[in-house]
C-alpha cells in the first residue's frame, strides 16, 4: 500500500493518490475524515490491470485526516501512514494522513 502526495502551487489543496495492491479483492474504498467515512462511488478506488486499486483525491492543505481502507468489507490501515491514532468510536487505531 502507498500514499503519494502532490502539492499544487496554484491551489490550497494536495492531490493524494492512494494505491492498494489487492489482486483478489472485488472492491476497495478509502474512507476517512475527508469524506465523512462514507463508502460510496466517490470513495471507491479503481481496479487496475495489474490487480492493484488506485484513486486520487484533492484534500485541503495544512490538515490532518484519519482514514482506513475498506477491502471487501474489511477495514484495513495504510502501512505507510504518517502516523496512527487511537479512535474510541472505532475501538482501534486509524491511519493518519498529514497534508
MOPAC internal coordinates of N, CA, C and O (Angstrom, degrees):
PM7 1SCF
backbone

  N    0.0000 0     0.00 0     0.00 0    0    0    0
  C    1.4382 1     0.00 0     0.00 0    1    0    0
  C    1.5194 1   108.34 1     0.00 0    2    1    0
  O    1.2310 1   121.28 1   -26.92 1    3    2    1
  N    1.3157 1   115.15 1   153.08 1    3    2    1
  C    1.4572 1   117.99 1   177.65 1    5    3    2
  C    1.5198 1   111.11 1  -157.67 1    6    5    3
  O    1.2310 1   122.13 1   -21.79 1    7    6    5
  N    1.3319 1   113.53 1   158.21 1    7    6    5
  C    1.4543 1   122.04 1   176.11 1    9    7    6
  C    1.5198 1   106.56 1  -130.14 1   10    9    7
  O    1.2310 1   120.47 1   -54.47 1   11   10    9
  N    1.3325 1   116.71 1   125.53 1   11   10    9
  C    1.4609 1   121.63 1   177.49 1   13   11   10
  C    1.5179 1   108.63 1  -116.32 1   14   13   11
  O    1.2310 1   120.91 1   -45.43 1   15   14   13
  N    1.3324 1   115.87 1   134.57 1   15   14   13
  C    1.4635 1   121.15 1  -178.68 1   17   15   14
  C    1.5259 1   109.56 1  -113.78 1   18   17   15
  O    1.2310 1   121.01 1   -44.88 1   19   18   17
  N    1.3257 1   115.67 1   135.12 1   19   18   17
  C    1.4680 1   121.07 1   176.10 1   21   19   18
  C    1.5251 1   107.42 1  -131.39 1   22   21   19
  O    1.2310 1   121.43 1   -69.29 1   23   22   21
  N    1.3266 1   114.87 1   110.71 1   23   22   21
  C    1.4636 1   120.11 1  -178.19 1   25   23   22
  C    1.5250 1   109.33 1   -83.34 1   26   25   23
  O    1.2310 1   120.82 1   -46.79 1   27   26   25
  N    1.3212 1   116.05 1   133.21 1   27   26   25
  C    1.4555 1   121.70 1  -179.83 1   29   27   26
  C    1.5234 1   109.81 1   -95.13 1   30   29   27
  O    1.2310 1   120.56 1   -44.28 1   31   30   29
  N    1.3320 1   116.54 1   135.72 1   31   30   29
  C    1.4587 1   120.99 1   179.96 1   33   31   30
  C    1.5233 1   111.75 1   -78.08 1   34   33   31
  O    1.2310 1   120.38 1   151.31 1   35   34   33
  N    1.3161 1   116.88 1   -28.69 1   35   34   33
  C    1.4628 1   121.14 1  -174.06 1   37   35   34
  C    1.5244 1   113.54 1   -89.26 1   38   37   35
  O    1.2310 1   119.69 1   167.78 1   39   38   37
  N    1.3296 1   118.20 1   -12.22 1   39   38   37
  C    1.4616 1   122.34 1  -178.60 1   41   39   38
  C    1.5202 1   109.44 1  -133.82 1   42   41   39
  O    1.2310 1   120.79 1   -21.91 1   43   42   41
  N    1.3247 1   116.09 1   158.09 1   43   42   41
  C    1.4652 1   121.05 1   175.75 1   45   43   42
  C    1.5224 1   111.04 1   -88.22 1   46   45   43
  O    1.2310 1   120.66 1  -135.47 1   47   46   45
  N    1.3264 1   116.35 1    44.53 1   47   46   45
  C    1.4600 1   121.42 1   178.77 1   49   47   46
  C    1.5246 1   110.23 1  -131.77 1   50   49   47
  O    1.2310 1   121.98 1   -17.52 1   51   50   49
  N    1.3049 1   113.81 1   162.48 1   51   50   49
  C    1.4587 1   121.69 1   174.53 1   53   51   50
  C    1.5215 1   106.83 1  -122.09 1   54   53   51
  O    1.2310 1   120.50 1   -48.04 1   55   54   53
  N    1.3367 1   116.66 1   131.96 1   55   54   53
  C    1.4647 1   120.39 1   174.39 1   57   55   54
  C    1.5293 1   107.05 1   -84.56 1   58   57   55
  O    1.2310 1   121.32 1   -62.58 1   59   58   57
  N    1.3193 1   115.08 1   117.42 1   59   58   57
  C    1.4550 1   121.15 1  -177.96 1   61   59   58
  C    1.5215 1   108.36 1  -110.84 1   62   61   59
  O    1.2310 1   120.99 1   -57.62 1   63   62   61
  N    1.3247 1   115.72 1   122.38 1   63   62   61
  C    1.4636 1   121.35 1  -179.84 1   65   63   62
  C    1.5243 1   108.90 1  -107.86 1   66   65   63
  O    1.2310 1   121.29 1   -57.79 1   67   66   65
  N    1.3318 1   115.14 1   122.21 1   67   66   65
  C    1.4586 1   122.70 1   178.07 1   69   67   66
  C    1.5269 1   107.77 1  -101.45 1   70   69   67
  O    1.2310 1   120.42 1   -49.18 1   71   70   69
  N    1.3290 1   116.80 1   130.82 1   71   70   69
  C    1.4652 1   121.92 1   177.69 1   73   71   70
  C    1.5273 1   108.81 1  -127.86 1   74   73   71
  O    1.2310 1   121.09 1   -52.79 1   75   74   73
  N    1.3281 1   115.51 1   127.21 1   75   74   73
  C    1.4606 1   121.26 1  -177.58 1   77   75   74
  C    1.5250 1   108.79 1  -127.90 1   78   77   75
  O    1.2310 1   119.95 1   -65.35 1   79   78   77
  N    1.3532 1   117.69 1   114.65 1   79   78   77
  C    1.4660 1   119.27 1   174.50 1   81   79   78
  C    1.5269 1   109.20 1   -77.43 1   82   81   79
  O    1.2310 1   120.68 1   -68.02 1   83   82   81
  N    1.3176 1   116.31 1   111.98 1   83   82   81
  C    1.4697 1   120.37 1  -177.06 1   85   83   82
  C    1.5230 1   108.82 1  -151.44 1   86   85   83
  O    1.2310 1   120.70 1  -111.79 1   87   86   85
  N    1.3240 1   116.27 1    68.21 1   87   86   85
  C    1.4699 1   122.03 1  -174.70 1   89   87   86
  C    1.5168 1   113.37 1   -55.71 1   90   89   87
  O    1.2310 1   119.94 1   143.32 1   91   90   89
  N    1.3180 1   117.72 1   -36.68 1   91   90   89
  C    1.4624 1   121.82 1  -176.15 1   93   91   90
  C    1.5283 1   112.88 1   -82.31 1   94   93   91
  O    1.2310 1   120.34 1   166.28 1   95   94   93
  N    1.3368 1   116.95 1   -13.72 1   95   94   93
  C    1.4646 1   120.41 1  -174.86 1   97   95   94
  C    1.5212 1   112.09 1   -75.20 1   98   97   95
  O    1.2310 1   121.77 1   -28.53 1   99   98   97
  N    1.3265 1   114.22 1   151.47 1   99   98   97
  C    1.4618 1   120.62 1   175.69 1  101   99   98
  C    1.5329 1   110.82 1   -97.11 1  102  101   99
  O    1.2310 1   120.72 1   142.47 1  103  102  101
  N    1.3581 1   116.22 1   -37.53 1  103  102  101
  C    1.4625 1   121.27 1  -178.79 1  105  103  102
  C    1.5212 1   110.62 1  -138.42 1  106  105  103
  O    1.2310 1   121.25 1   -42.09 1  107  106  105
  N    1.3393 1   115.21 1   137.91 1  107  106  105
  C    1.4669 1   121.63 1   173.87 1  109  107  106
  C    1.5200 1   107.31 1  -136.63 1  110  109  107
  O    1.2310 1   121.25 1   -45.76 1  111  110  109
  N    1.3308 1   115.21 1   134.24 1  111  110  109
  C    1.4638 1   121.27 1   176.24 1  113  111  110
  C    1.5211 1   108.26 1  -134.97 1  114  113  111
  O    1.2310 1   121.02 1   -22.43 1  115  114  113
  N    1.3195 1   115.65 1   157.57 1  115  114  113
  C    1.4621 1   120.94 1   173.03 1  117  115  114
  C    1.5245 1   107.25 1  -114.95 1  118  117  115
  O    1.2310 1   121.03 1   -54.41 1  119  118  117
  N    1.3243 1   115.63 1   125.59 1  119  118  117
  C    1.4558 1   120.68 1  -179.11 1  121  119  118
  C    1.5217 1   109.03 1  -126.73 1  122  121  119
  O    1.2310 1   121.40 1   -30.54 1  123  122  121
  N    1.3273 1   114.93 1   149.46 1  123  122  121
  C    1.4554 1   118.24 1  -179.79 1  125  123  122
  C    1.5126 1   111.77 1  -179.07 1  126  125  123
  O    1.2310 1   121.80 1    12.66 1  127  126  125
  N    1.3323 1   114.16 1  -167.34 1  127  126  125
  C    1.4609 1   120.90 1   179.50 1  129  127  126
  C    1.5282 1   111.99 1   -56.52 1  130  129  127
  O    1.2310 1   120.30 1   148.61 1  131  130  129
  N    1.3206 1   117.03 1   -31.39 1  131  130  129
  C    1.4700 1   121.39 1  -175.21 1  133  131  130
  C    1.5264 1   113.60 1   -74.56 1  134  133  131
  O    1.2310 1   119.53 1   165.94 1  135  134  133
  N    1.3403 1   118.51 1   -14.06 1  135  134  133
  C    1.4690 1   120.51 1   177.67 1  137  135  134
  C    1.5271 1   112.21 1  -135.68 1  138  137  135
  O    1.2310 1   121.01 1  -152.75 1  139  138  137
  N    1.3332 1   115.67 1    27.25 1  139  138  137
  C    1.4689 1   122.40 1   178.52 1  141  139  138
  C    1.5261 1   113.38 1    56.12 1  142  141  139
  O    1.2310 1   120.44 1  -149.98 1  143  142  141
  N    1.3285 1   116.76 1    30.02 1  143  142  141
  C    1.4614 1   123.08 1   177.08 1  145  143  142
  C    1.5233 1   112.05 1    58.53 1  146  145  143
  O    1.2310 1   120.22 1  -148.02 1  147  146  145
  N    1.3269 1   117.19 1    31.98 1  147  146  145
  C    1.4689 1   122.36 1  -178.67 1  149  147  146
  C    1.5290 1   110.61 1   -96.18 1  150  149  147
  O    1.2310 1   120.87 1   -58.69 1  151  150  149
  N    1.3098 1   115.95 1   121.31 1  151  150  149
  C    1.4660 1   121.40 1   173.34 1  153  151  150
  C    1.5206 1   106.97 1   -90.16 1  154  153  151
  O    1.2310 1   120.57 1   -76.22 1  155  154  153
  N    1.3086 1   116.51 1   103.78 1  155  154  153
  C    1.4611 1   121.34 1  -179.72 1  157  155  154
  C    1.5270 1   109.25 1  -146.11 1  158  157  155
  O    1.2310 1   120.61 1    10.49 1  159  158  157
  N    1.3130 1   116.44 1  -169.51 1  159  158  157
  C    1.4616 1   120.44 1  -177.50 1  161  159  158
  C    1.5310 1   111.76 1   -59.59 1  162  161  159
  O    1.2310 1   120.32 1   142.31 1  163  162  161
  N    1.3342 1   117.00 1   -37.69 1  163  162  161
  C    1.4613 1   121.11 1  -178.65 1  165  163  162
  C    1.5323 1   112.48 1   -69.15 1  166  165  163
  O    1.2310 1   120.02 1   153.03 1  167  166  165
  N    1.3246 1   117.58 1   -26.97 1  167  166  165
  C    1.4641 1   120.26 1  -178.40 1  169  167  166
  C    1.5296 1   113.25 1   -95.66 1  170  169  167
  O    1.2310 1   120.40 1   174.40 1  171  170  169
  N    1.3257 1   116.84 1    -5.60 1  171  170  169
  C    1.4710 1   121.21 1  -178.65 1  173  171  170
  C    1.5263 1   110.73 1   -71.59 1  174  173  171
  O    1.2310 1   121.16 1   -38.54 1  175  174  173
  N    1.3209 1   115.38 1   141.46 1  175  174  173
  C    1.4624 1   121.33 1   174.04 1  177  175  174
  C    1.5214 1   108.11 1   -95.71 1  178  177  175
  O    1.2310 1   120.78 1   -32.57 1  179  178  177
  N    1.3320 1   116.12 1   147.43 1  179  178  177
  C    1.4693 1   121.31 1  -178.63 1  181  179  178
  C    1.5222 1   110.69 1   -85.62 1  182  181  179
  O    1.2310 1   121.21 1   -42.55 1  183  182  181
  N    1.3206 1   115.28 1   137.45 1  183  182  181
  C    1.4586 1   119.59 1   176.93 1  185  183  182
  C    1.5208 1   109.23 1   -80.93 1  186  185  183
  O    1.2310 1   121.00 1   -50.33 1  187  186  185
  N    1.3295 1   115.70 1   129.67 1  187  186  185
  C    1.4630 1   121.84 1   179.14 1  189  187  186
  C    1.5161 1   110.15 1   -96.67 1  190  189  187
  O    1.2310 1   120.80 1   -13.14 1  191  190  189
  N    1.3345 1   116.08 1   166.86 1  191  190  189
  C    1.4735 1   121.14 1  -179.40 1  193  191  190
  C    1.5219 1   112.66 1   -60.52 1  194  193  191
  O    1.2310 1   120.20 1   150.48 1  195  194  193
  N    1.3425 1   117.23 1   -29.52 1  195  194  193
  C    1.4679 1   120.12 1  -178.66 1  197  195  194
  C    1.5330 1   112.62 1   -80.19 1  198  197  195
  O    1.2310 1   120.20 1  -179.50 1  199  198  197
  N    1.3501 1   117.22 1     0.50 1  199  198  197
  C    1.4541 1   121.17 1   176.70 1  201  199  198
  C    1.5178 1   114.36 1    95.85 1  202  201  199
  O    1.2310 1   120.14 1   171.96 1  203  202  201
  N    1.3280 1   117.34 1    -8.04 1  203  202  201
  C    1.4592 1   118.64 1   178.12 1  205  203  202
  C    1.5265 1   110.08 1   -89.97 1  206  205  203
  O    1.2310 1   120.98 1   -15.66 1  207  206  205
  N    1.3139 1   115.73 1   164.34 1  207  206  205
  C    1.4601 1   122.97 1   177.96 1  209  207  206
  C    1.5166 1   108.01 1  -112.86 1  210  209  207
  O    1.2310 1   120.81 1   -37.38 1  211  210  209
  N    1.3373 1   116.06 1   142.62 1  211  210  209
  C    1.4563 1   119.31 1  -175.32 1  213  211  210
  C    1.5219 1   110.62 1  -146.77 1  214  213  211
  O    1.2310 1   120.96 1   -35.35 1  215  214  213
  N    1.3370 1   115.77 1   144.65 1  215  214  213
  C    1.4568 1   121.02 1   176.59 1  217  215  214
  C    1.5119 1   110.46 1  -159.19 1  218  217  215
  O    1.2310 1   120.79 1   -31.43 1  219  218  217
  N    1.3399 1   116.10 1   148.57 1  219  218  217
  C    1.4601 1   121.92 1  -179.74 1  221  219  218
  C    1.5213 1   109.61 1  -120.80 1  222  221  219
  O    1.2310 1   121.17 1   -44.54 1  223  222  221
  N    1.3242 1   115.36 1   135.46 1  223  222  221
  C    1.4603 1   122.58 1  -179.01 1  225  223  222
  C    1.5163 1   109.07 1  -129.10 1  226  225  223
  O    1.2310 1   120.40 1   -37.18 1  227  226  225
  N    1.3265 1   116.84 1   142.82 1  227  226  225
  C    1.4602 1   121.59 1   173.94 1  229  227  226
  C    1.5183 1   108.13 1   -94.04 1  230  229  227
  O    1.2310 1   120.84 1   -61.76 1  231  230  229
  N    1.3463 1   116.00 1   118.24 1  231  230  229
  C    1.4549 1   121.00 1  -178.19 1  233  231  230
  C    1.5251 1   109.77 1  -120.31 1  234  233  231
  O    1.2310 1   119.91 1   -38.17 1  235  234  233
  N    1.3325 1   117.77 1   141.83 1  235  234  233
  C    1.4614 1   120.74 1   178.71 1  237  235  234
  C    1.5322 1   111.68 1   -57.78 1  238  237  235
  O    1.2310 1   121.11 1   -41.47 1  239  238  237
  N    1.3376 1   115.48 1   138.53 1  239  238  237
  C    1.4659 1   121.43 1   179.18 1  241  239  238
  C    1.5194 1   110.68 1   -69.45 1  242  241  239
  O    1.2310 1   122.11 1   -14.57 1  243  242  241
  N    1.3322 1   113.56 1   165.43 1  243  242  241
  C    1.4583 1   123.00 1   176.53 1  245  243  242
  C    1.5203 1   112.23 1    57.10 1  246  245  243
  O    1.2310 1   121.06 1  -137.04 1  247  246  245
  N    1.3197 1   115.58 1    42.96 1  247  246  245
  C    1.4582 1   122.01 1   178.74 1  249  247  246
  C    1.5237 1   109.90 1  -135.30 1  250  249  247
  O    1.2310 1   121.28 1   -17.01 1  251  250  249
  N    1.3091 1   115.16 1   162.99 1  251  250  249
  C    1.4544 1   122.38 1   176.97 1  253  251  250
  C    1.5232 1   107.74 1  -124.74 1  254  253  251
  O    1.2310 1   120.81 1   -43.65 1  255  254  253
  N    1.3264 1   116.05 1   136.35 1  255  254  253
  C    1.4688 1   120.64 1  -176.07 1  257  255  254
  C    1.5237 1   110.11 1  -131.73 1  258  257  255
  O    1.2310 1   120.35 1   -44.47 1  259  258  257
  N    1.3288 1   116.93 1   135.53 1  259  258  257
  C    1.4618 1   121.42 1   168.75 1  261  259  258
  C    1.5210 1   106.67 1   -88.37 1  262  261  259
  O    1.2310 1   120.60 1   -37.12 1  263  262  261
  N    1.3374 1   116.46 1   142.88 1  263  262  261
  C    1.4643 1   119.56 1   179.88 1  265  263  262
  C    1.5205 1   111.29 1  -157.41 1  266  265  263
  O    1.2310 1   121.52 1   -15.03 1  267  266  265
  N    1.3267 1   114.70 1   164.97 1  267  266  265
  C    1.4698 1   123.40 1   172.65 1  269  267  266
  C    1.5199 1   108.13 1  -149.39 1  270  269  267
  O    1.2310 1   121.39 1   -17.52 1  271  270  269
  N    1.3079 1   114.95 1   162.48 1  271  270  269
  C    1.4598 1   121.20 1   171.17 1  273  271  270
  C    1.5237 1   107.93 1   -95.15 1  274  273  271
  O    1.2310 1   120.98 1   -31.32 1  275  274  273
  N    1.3178 1   115.72 1   148.68 1  275  274  273
  C    1.4658 1   120.32 1   169.16 1  277  275  274
  C    1.5279 1   105.69 1  -113.79 1  278  277  275
  O    1.2310 1   121.11 1   -68.62 1  279  278  277
  N    1.3235 1   115.48 1   111.38 1  279  278  277
  C    1.4632 1   121.90 1  -178.97 1  281  279  278
  C    1.5190 1   107.25 1  -110.57 1  282  281  279
  O    1.2310 1   120.92 1   -71.25 1  283  282  281
  N    1.3257 1   115.85 1   108.75 1  283  282  281
  C    1.4685 1   122.22 1  -177.30 1  285  283  282
  C    1.5319 1   111.83 1    47.17 1  286  285  283
  O    1.2310 1   120.72 1  -134.53 1  287  286  285
  N    1.3326 1   116.23 1    45.47 1  287  286  285
  C    1.4542 1   121.56 1   175.69 1  289  287  286
  C    1.5209 1   115.91 1    89.42 1  290  289  287
  O    1.2310 1   119.78 1   171.77 1  291  290  289
  N    1.3322 1   118.02 1    -8.23 1  291  290  289
  C    1.4642 1   121.81 1  -179.27 1  293  291  290
  C    1.5233 1   111.00 1  -103.23 1  294  293  291
  O    1.2310 1   120.43 1   -48.54 1  295  294  293
  N    1.3261 1   116.78 1   131.46 1  295  294  293
  C    1.4651 1   121.44 1   178.06 1  297  295  294
  C    1.5238 1   110.00 1   -78.54 1  298  297  295
  O    1.2310 1   120.72 1   -49.69 1  299  298  297
  N    1.3399 1   116.24 1   130.31 1  299  298  297
  C    1.4638 1   122.40 1  -176.42 1  301  299  298
  C    1.5303 1   108.60 1  -135.17 1  302  301  299
  O    1.2310 1   120.55 1   -43.42 1  303  302  301
  N    1.3318 1   116.54 1   136.58 1  303  302  301
  C    1.4580 1   120.84 1   176.70 1  305  303  302
  C    1.5230 1   111.34 1   -83.15 1  306  305  303
  O    1.2310 1   121.27 1   -25.78 1  307  306  305
  N    1.3262 1   115.18 1   154.22 1  307  306  305
  C    1.4664 1   122.88 1   174.27 1  309  307  306
  C    1.5269 1   107.99 1   -76.01 1  310  309  307
  O    1.2310 1   120.26 1   -54.31 1  311  310  309
  N    1.3269 1   117.10 1   125.69 1  311  310  309
  C    1.4648 1   120.90 1  -178.55 1  313  311  310
  C    1.5258 1   112.51 1   -70.53 1  314  313  311
  O    1.2310 1   119.96 1   158.31 1  315  314  313
  N    1.3306 1   117.68 1   -21.69 1  315  314  313
  C    1.4661 1   121.38 1  -178.62 1  317  315  314
  C    1.5318 1   111.56 1  -110.43 1  318  317  315
  O    1.2310 1   120.23 1  -147.44 1  319  318  317
  N    1.3214 1   117.17 1    32.56 1  319  318  317
  C    1.4675 1   121.29 1   179.85 1  321  319  318
  C    1.5279 1   109.96 1   -65.60 1  322  321  319
  O    1.2310 1   121.04 1   -22.19 1  323  322  321
  N    1.3289 1   115.62 1   157.81 1  323  322  321
  C    1.4626 1   119.99 1   177.10 1  325  323  322
  C    1.5276 1   110.66 1   -64.64 1  326  325  323
  O    1.2310 1   120.39 1   146.04 1  327  326  325
  N    1.3106 1   116.85 1   -33.96 1  327  326  325
  C    1.4622 1   122.84 1   173.29 1  329  327  326
  C    1.5374 1   107.25 1  -169.33 1  330  329  327
  O    1.2310 1   120.68 1     1.65 1  331  330  329
  N    1.3266 1   116.31 1  -178.35 1  331  330  329
  C    1.4581 1   122.26 1   177.52 1  333  331  330
  C    1.5190 1   108.76 1  -125.78 1  334  333  331
  O    1.2310 1   120.76 1   -30.65 1  335  334  333
  N    1.3262 1   116.16 1   149.35 1  335  334  333
  C    1.4554 1   120.91 1  -178.16 1  337  335  334
  C    1.5190 1   109.59 1  -138.65 1  338  337  335
  O    1.2310 1   120.97 1   -46.35 1  339  338  337
  N    1.3486 1   115.74 1   133.65 1  339  338  337
  C    1.4569 1   120.40 1   178.23 1  341  339  338
  C    1.5218 1   109.24 1   -67.65 1  342  341  339
  O    1.2310 1   120.52 1   -42.00 1  343  342  341
  N    1.3377 1   116.62 1   138.00 1  343  342  341
  C    1.4519 1   122.29 1   178.21 1  345  343  342
  C    1.5194 1   107.45 1  -125.45 1  346  345  343
  O    1.2310 1   120.61 1   -66.23 1  347  346  345
  N    1.3369 1   116.44 1   113.77 1  347  346  345
  C    1.4685 1   120.98 1  -178.03 1  349  347  346
  C    1.5240 1   111.97 1   -62.76 1  350  349  347
  O    1.2310 1   119.91 1   142.36 1  351  350  349
  N    1.3390 1   117.77 1   -37.64 1  351  350  349
  C    1.4600 1   121.44 1  -179.17 1  353  351  350
  C    1.5275 1   110.83 1   -61.58 1  354  353  351
  O    1.2310 1   120.81 1   135.59 1  355  354  353
  N    1.3410 1   116.05 1   -44.41 1  355  354  353
  C    1.4721 1   120.71 1  -179.48 1  357  355  354
  C    1.5230 1   111.67 1   -80.65 1  358  357  355
  O    1.2310 1   120.34 1   156.65 1  359  358  357
  N    1.3271 1   116.96 1   -23.35 1  359  358  357
  C    1.4670 1   120.04 1  -176.55 1  361  359  358
  C    1.5097 1   112.53 1    71.19 1  362  361  359
  O    1.2310 1   120.92 1  -153.38 1  363  362  361
  N    1.3430 1   115.85 1    26.62 1  363  362  361
  C    1.4594 1   120.80 1   179.90 1  365  363  362
  C    1.5264 1   109.12 1  -159.11 1  366  365  363
  O    1.2310 1   121.04 1    -2.95 1  367  366  365
  N    1.3146 1   115.62 1   177.05 1  367  366  365
  C    1.4497 1   120.31 1   175.68 1  369  367  366
  C    1.5144 1   110.15 1   -84.10 1  370  369  367
  O    1.2310 1   120.77 1   -36.48 1  371  370  369
  N    1.3295 1   116.13 1   143.52 1  371  370  369
  C    1.4513 1   122.33 1   172.29 1  373  371  370
  C    1.5243 1   108.65 1  -110.12 1  374  373  371
  O    1.2310 1   121.01 1   -29.32 1  375  374  373
  N    1.3217 1   115.68 1   150.68 1  375  374  373
  C    1.4594 1   120.14 1   171.60 1  377  375  374
  C    1.5238 1   107.78 1   -70.10 1  378  377  375
  O    1.2310 1   120.75 1   -30.64 1  379  378  377
  N    1.3333 1   116.17 1   149.36 1  379  378  377
  C    1.4591 1   121.45 1   179.20 1  381  379  378
  C    1.5214 1   108.75 1  -122.26 1  382  381  379
  O    1.2310 1   121.84 1   -46.04 1  383  382  381
  N    1.3393 1   114.09 1   133.96 1  383  382  381
  C    1.4593 1   122.39 1   177.63 1  385  383  382
  C    1.5202 1   107.66 1  -113.05 1  386  385  383
  O    1.2310 1   120.40 1   -55.77 1  387  386  385
  N    1.3410 1   116.84 1   124.23 1  387  386  385
  C    1.4612 1   122.01 1   177.67 1  389  387  386
  C    1.5252 1   107.17 1  -107.21 1  390  389  387
  O    1.2310 1   120.84 1   -60.34 1  391  390  389
  N    1.3350 1   116.00 1   119.66 1  391  390  389
  C    1.4661 1   120.69 1  -177.22 1  393  391  390
  C    1.5171 1   109.13 1  -114.39 1  394  393  391
  O    1.2310 1   120.10 1   180.00 1  395  394  393

